[in-house]
Amino acid sequence: MANFVLVAGARLGAWAWDEVVPYLRAAGHGAHPLTLSGLAEKRGGPAGQQTHVQDIVDEVERLDLRDVVLVGHSYSGIPVGQAAERIGDRLARMVFVDASVPADGESFVSAWPDGGVMVKASIAENGGFWPLVPATHYDGQGLTDEQVARIVGGSTPHPGATLTEPAVLARPLGELPATYLLCLLAGGEPGDDVAKLLTSKRWRLVEMDTGHWPMFSQPRELAQILLDAAGE
């Protein structure tokens, strides 16, 4: 039995996995969706990137989970990738769902074309939080109007420091077993950093013909990919 620890991307909480969790549990596995500090039901509080890393480590240790599959979506690939090396032999595999990946000394916004200048300005103008985005942000991502309304309605401003603080890695990420799930509607090819990691014998690429939020647009198909990854 695998234990999936599911961490959604920026502005989202554990609730984002509501339609995925039943499929994982029906297959006999543990499914543990996690809300990171400062988001959803934990909204409003300050949090840095290392806070989010520790949130994940603490959840694994609190529940004494083994055979852990850490699943990071979008932004949350950054803390998931760091937490993976810190849980030691509890880790079975990482799954990055159309996610950013951490690089030692680099932040979430480091790879942005402008180095994150606009994001940092937005955070400064909004009390230290990355603000919400309009429904049009989700256009072209394979989502129904109802699904977009759920995402928008459940989103909360994202703690800004988690996006601008650097990642801390003790070992190359390519040494750990991972599946990278590329959502084709969000962009046809992995970034250079992911492409380099995919040259590792311990990493593999899977594609989905959907947008950046597959836990809403194709939850059953996403669950099956997670189950397949756990069996590797």
Beta strands, then each sheet from edge to edge (+ up, - down):
strand 1: 3-7
strand 2: 30-34
strand 3: 68-73
strand 4: 91-97
strand 5: 129-130
strand 6: 158-159
strand 7: 178-183
strand 8: 203-208
sheet 1: 2+ 1+ 3+ 4+ 7+ 8+
sheet 2: 5+ 6-
end
